Amino acid sequence: MLNRRNIRSKVMQAAFAMQQSGSDNLPQQEKLLFLSFDNIYKLYILQLLLLVELKKKAEEEIQIGLQKNFPTEEEKNPNYKFVNNQILNLLENNTFLNEYKKKYKLDKWELDKELVNLIWKKLKNSRLYKQYMAYNKQTFQQDKEFVLELYKNFIAPEVKLHESYEADESHWADDIAIANTLVMKTISALKENTPFYNLPALFKDEMDKEFAKDLFRKIILNDEKLAGLLKGKTPNWEYDRISEIDKLIMKMGITEFLFFPSIPPNVSINEYVEIAKEFSTPKSNVFINGVLHNVLKDLQKKGELQKNARGALKK
């Protein structure tokens, strides 16, 4: 589920938070790192549950209409297409999703009906919804495409939803983009007539989980060495004048040069240049790219890189 850049970004945030707090309790900070990964998964689950809640809202409106003393023709003969959407039904009936909700008491949407109503109202009045409801046929592919468009246009960009999440958990402001990508991938992967029992795990495999832990530990435990390798490789800049976030991003790149033999150095450089674009100043990525290439050349010259065949050809 998470890709390596997502993992690197969260490790960077955790290392920066540890640096700023002045803490030297590595086990505690490592625990906080993995708690932040767990919180991404909770956010992902909440976004899936929001889709289910919209379905429930539609069902509720249908029942209210049917129970009126003087219902309109539309209320007497409701259109069930949205509540019969096969993707929404798969999510609603998913055992893992319901058990996870119960285990972690994720009752946000039961408590925040106002936000659900806001999104439902926007959706119901949209051209997307009206066109979907007007089409007589209902296929699995059509249902999937509709839910993807619904999510992309009415849930992922909703500002009030973002504000609500940030009020619940400050880090969720950074994590919402990751959670949205995971939801879209999950929906896109659903297939007709295929059992849907479990949701994918947050980490693709145990190797990715170990990568997160090892990267975090090696950055923290080798800080002095990494700082030493950076000094003198920052043309026109004194080391102390470089922002702490830029120093950290470069230290992470050097950590991968030194301690992760299966990762090609150019992959590490490209990843941290992209992370700099997201988390640092507009020109930092160019600066970081140049410094990391300088450090890499120096390490290669000294024969200090120990890359295996999957990494670099240099031994």
N, C-alpha and C positions, 0 to 999 in steps of 0.2 A: 504493500500500500504506500508507505512513505518511500520517496526516492532518496538517494544519497544527499542531494542538495538540501532537502528538507531536514535531514538528520544533521548535516553540517551547520545549518542555520540555528537549529535548537541548541546544539552544543556550544556554538558561539555565544548565544544569548545567556546560557547558563554560566559559561566561563566569565563573561563580562559581568554578570550579576555577582558572582563570587569575588571577582576582582574589586568591584565597587563597594561591596560589603566589608571587605577586609578580613573575611573568614578564612581560616586555614583548615577547616574541618572537611576534608575531602569526602569521606563517606556520607556525611550529611548532605553536601552539595550534589553528590552523585545521585542520592535519593531524590533530591528536588528536580534534577534533570529528568529522571524517569517519570516523576509525577507530572512534569510538563508534557511528556509524551502521552501519558494516560489522559490528560486533559484534552489533548487534540482528539483522541478517540471519543471522549464524551461529547465533544462538540459535534463531531461527525454523526454520532448517534442521535443527538438532539435535532440535527438538520433532517435526518430521515424521519424522525418522529413528527416533525412539523408537517411533512407531506401527509402522513397518516391523519394528523389532526385536521388538515384541510378537508380530507375526505369525510371525517366525522362531522365537521361543520356543515357540509353539504347534506349529509343524511339528516342532521338535526333540522335543517330548513325544510326539507321535504316532509318530515313528520309533522312539523308545525303547520305547514300548508294543508296537509290532509285532515288535520284535526279541527280546522276552522269550521265555524257554522256555515259560513257563506264563502267557500273557496272559489277562486277564479278557475277558469277552464284549465289554465296552466298548472295550478295547484292541485286540481283534481286528477290531472294526467301528467304527473311529473316526468321529466327526462332523467333517466337513471344512468345515463352514459358515464358521467364523471364518477359516481359512486361505484360503478361496475368496472372502472379502469383496472385492467389486469395487473399493472405494475403497483398501483396503490394497494390492491388486495394482497399481492405477494408480500409487501412490506408490513401491512397490518397483521398478517397471519404468520409472520416470521417468528419462530420460537426464540431464536437467539436474541433478536431485537427486543422482544417483550420481556425476556428474562433479564437482560442487561438493564433495561429500564427499571424493573422492579428491584434488582440488586443494588443499584446506585441511586435509587429514589429520584429518578429524573422526571419529576412532575411539573416541570417548568410550564408546559402548555396548558395544564389544568389550572395553573395559578395565573397565567398571563393570557387570558382569553382576548383581551383587547388587541394584542399584537396579532393573534390568529385572525381575528375579525377584520383587522386592517388589511392583511394580505389577501384574505378571502374576497373582500369587497373589490380590491383592485383587480384580482384575477377574474372574478365573475363579470365585471364590466369591460373586460378586455376583448379585443378582436380575436385573439388566440383562443380564448374559452368559447366564444360564440361560434366560431368556425368549427371547432372540435365538436361541440354539442349538436350542431346542425347536420353534421355528416352522418348518414344512416348506418353505414357499416362500422363495425368495431373489430379491428384486428390487433394482435399483440404488438406488431411493429408500430402501428399508428398510436396506440396507447403509450408505448415507450417514447416515441418522438415527442408526443404532447407533454409528458412529464418532464422530459429533458428541457424543453422550451419553457415550461412553467417554472422549473427550478432556476434556469439561467436568467430569466427575465423578471421574476417576481420574488424569489427568495434570496438568491446570491447577492443581488445589488441593494437589497432593502436597508436603507440607512438606519431606520429605527430598530431593526433587528440587530444590526451591528452595535448600536448604542446599548441595547439591552444586554447583549452578551458581554460587552466590555464592563458594564456595571456589575455583572455576575463574577467575572474573572478577568483581571486586567490583561493577561497574556492572550486572551481570546481575540483581541483586536489584531494581533499578529498571526493568529492561527486560522482565522476564518477562511482565508484564501486556500490554505491546505485542505481544510475540511470540505470546502466546496468542490475542490478537484476530486477528492475521494468519493463524495456522493455521486458526482457525474460518472466516475469510472464504475461505481457499483451498479448504477442504473443501466449504463451502457452494456454491461456484461451479462445482464439477465437474458435468459433465453426461454422461448416458449416450450412448454412440455418438459422442462428440466427442473428437477427438485431444487428448491432454494431453502436450504436448512441453516447454514451458517453465513455470517458476514465475514469478509476477509479480515485477517489479523492486521494490526497496525504495522508491524515489521514484516517485510517479505519473508525473511528467514532468520535463523539464529545468528548468522554471520553479520547481518545488518545491525542487530541489537548489540553484538560484541563490538562492532565498529564504533558505535556511538559511545560505548563505555570506554574503549581503549583510547579513542581520540580525546575524550574529555580528560582522562587521567594523564595522558602523555603531555598535553598542553600545560596542565597545572604543574606536574612534577618536573618538567624540563624548562620552566619559564626563564630561568637565568641563562641557560645555554642558548635558548632561542633568541633572547634579547641580544646576547653577545654576537650571534650570527647576523643579526640585523644591523647592528651598529657599523658604520662605515660603508653600508650598501645603500644609503639613502641620499643620493646626490642633491646638493643644494638645500638639504634639510638637516638640521640638528635632530638627533634622535628624540630628545625631550620635547621637541615642538610638534612631533607627529601625534595625531589624535589617538586616544587609547583604543578606540574601535578599529582604526586602521592597523595599529600595532598588533592587535589580537588577530585580525584576519590574516596578516602576513605570517605571524607565528604559527597559525593553524596550517598554512600552506607548507611551511618549512617542516612542521611536525610530520606531515604526510611524506615529504621527501625522505626524511630520515628513518621513520619507524613503520611505514606501511609499504613493504616491498612489492606488493601486487598492484599498486596504483601508479600508473604512469605519471611522471611529474607534470606533463602538460595538461593532463586531466585535472590534477589538483589546482594548477594555476588558473585554468579556465573556470573551475567551480568557484574559487574565491574571488575572482574578478566579477563574476555574476552576483555573488553575495554582497560584494562592495557596492554594486549598483543599487541594490535594494536597501542596504542598511547604512551607507556612508554618504559622503558629499559627492556632488556630480563628477568631480575630477579625480576622486580617489581611486577609481578602478584603473585608470591609466597609470597612476603612480604605483599602485600595488602590483600591477602587471610587470612594470619595469623592475621594481625591486626584487620580486620573486625570481625573475629570470636572472638577475645579477647573482642572487644567492645560489641559485641552481648551478650556474656556471662555475662558481667558486667551489661548491661541494664536489662537482664532477672533476674539477681540476685536481682537488686534493684526494680524490678517490674515496670520498666518504659516503657515497651512495651505495646501498646494498639492495638493488632492485632485482627481482626474479624475472623469469621470462614473461610473466603477465604484465610486469611493470615496464621498466626501461631496459634497453640493451646494455646500458652501462653497468658494470659490476663494481 
